[in-house]
Amino acid sequence: MYFRFTGCGTLLILDPDESGLRLFRSFDWNDGLFDVTWSENNEHVLITCSGDGSLQLWDTAKAAGPLQVYKEHTQEVYSVDWSQTRGEQLVVSGSWDQTVKLWDPTVGKSLCTFRGHESIIYSTIWSPHIPGCFASASGDQTLRIWDVKAAGVRIVIPAHQAEILSCDWCKYSENLLVTGAVDCSLRGWDLRNVRQPVFELLGHTYAIRRVKFSPFHASVLASCSYDFTVRFWNFSKPDFLLETVEHHTEFTCGLDFSLQSPTQVADCSWDETIKIYDPACLTIPA
């Protein structure tokens, strides 16, 4: 699914309080910003990636411009993620140039480039369990698991018969991942046996743009879609769809769970709104 835009991007740092969302800082860039990831060891530092093929390192406590700009990708960078495993300070970026690059933010150039995907890379995500291991999802319909130490791919999973726009790693199992695709389905994958998915969740009516596992509930995940909805699922239950939230009027493209509150979720949409809320399915006791 290809969308190409021209124009500028803005990074907004928002601070929620009792009256709503307060704008803390904003930073402008000369191209669209597609993804953002926070540093795992400095609450003021974050990295964005953009349509001009670059990554930008920002410090919310310092200058108005980026501290560093890393420009090696030759096309749009659509995904960026900061490693969460202890002892690592590494970043991965996935690009429309079909490559993944590994970065140490203290070094001015990439450490390694991973090749193998045969189409646009939409999502790159570190394992929260295994040091030096990350997953990527692509328009070539595969989910791939990579090993930084081996500088190559460990597992190739033909996960969908459609472009895969998002993937995420379960916070409670080092072997479980989920993919979301243009075919409107979510599929769970156990790395110990990838011949078929361990679950498939159906309900969205257009492409799934983002999927996230809950950090508080082992079998709960959320997805957002170009059908304007956010849906919450429990893949361990027969009736796996917990709730459908319809509070946007355009494509819903961003989604995440709070790391502090077990009931709080944030999402964003092409309707130019960001919503922070507590879905009913997370506030009702199990």
C-alpha positions, 0 to 999 in steps of 0.5 A: 500500500503506497502513499507518497506525500510532500511537505514538512513534519512536526514532532509534538511532545505532549504532557497530559494533565487534569485539563487534557493535553498540554503542548510541552515542546514542538520541533519542525523538520523539512519532511514528513515524520513517520515514526518516533522512539524514546531513548531507554536511558534518557527521558529527554532523548528521542529519535524520529525518522522521515520521508527524506531518508534520514533519522533525527536525534532530538533532546527535549531539554536542549536546542530547537533543532536535532542534535544529530541527523543520520542520512544513509537510507536512500528512500523514506524511513518508515520505522525506528525502534530503540532497544529495550534489553539491558546493556544495549543502546541500539536503534534499528530503522526500516526503510522503503529502500528495502534495508534495515540499518543498525545504529548506535546513537553515539556514533555518526554512522550506521553499524550494519545494514541488513538486506533480504527483504524484497519490498518496502519495510514498514515495521522494525521492532526489537525483541524485549527479551533477546539481546541483539534480536529484532523483527521486521515486516514488509510489503514482500509479505514476510515477517523476518527475525534477525540476529545482530551478532550474526549480521543476518536473518534467522527466520523468514515467515511468509506470514500473509498473502498481502503487505504486512504493515506492522508487527510487535513482540509479546512482552510475556513470551520471547517466542510470540509475535503478531503481524497486521496486514493489508488483508485486514487480519492479525496473525500470531506467530510462535517462533518455535513452529512457524508453519502456521499461525497460533491465532488469527484475529478477524474484524477489521474491514481495511488494512491494519496500520499498527498492532501493539501487545499490552505490557500489562496483560499477557494475551491482550493486544490492540490494533488500529486500521484504515477503517477508522477504528481501534480494536482490542483483542484477547487471543486466549478467549473464544470471543477474542474481540473485546471492544471496537473504538470508533472515535476518529473520522479518518485513517487511524495510523498510530497506537500504543499502550501506556507503560505506567497505567494498565488501562490507558491507551493513546492513538492518532489519526489522519483527522489530526487528533490524538486521543488518550483514553481508557477503553472499557475492556481494560477498566472492567475487572477480568 
